[in-house]
Amino acid sequence: MKKDEIIDFLLEREISEVEEIPYKNDILVLRAYYDFDEEEMKSAKAYANDECKSEEEDNEWYDDFLLPYLSDVAIDNVGELVEDLMEEFEVEGQYVSYDIPKENCKYNEFILAVCSKNKELDIEDILNELNL
């Protein structure tokens, strides 16, 4: 597996930072960050303002509208990116998203696992083994 090329592939697209997490030799596990661009933040705020009946930037505004919107954007974009990665490198890939922190909602953290096509991959098992 071409670890460096996979990391470069991610960094050249919508991922701002990638850190390799030590794991088994035949499975690449990465911590990656998707940063929201200005347009995505504006859209999320507009959605939250339109849909939320309470005051802007209170708990309901964040928890029920802004953060779920941003999470959906990040998951959709990272999902497409992982599909492209799987096709480009002929590998299997899975990912999980962490909750977006209200205190700093400019990014979303992901864990990605990548292995060769002929290998079984279960990211939940990997996360449990790594205590993540």
Summary of the structure (lengths in Angstrom):
residues: 132
radius of gyration: 16.4
end to end distance: 23.4
largest distance: 51.8
contacts: 372
relative contact order: 0.20
helix: 49%
strand: 25%
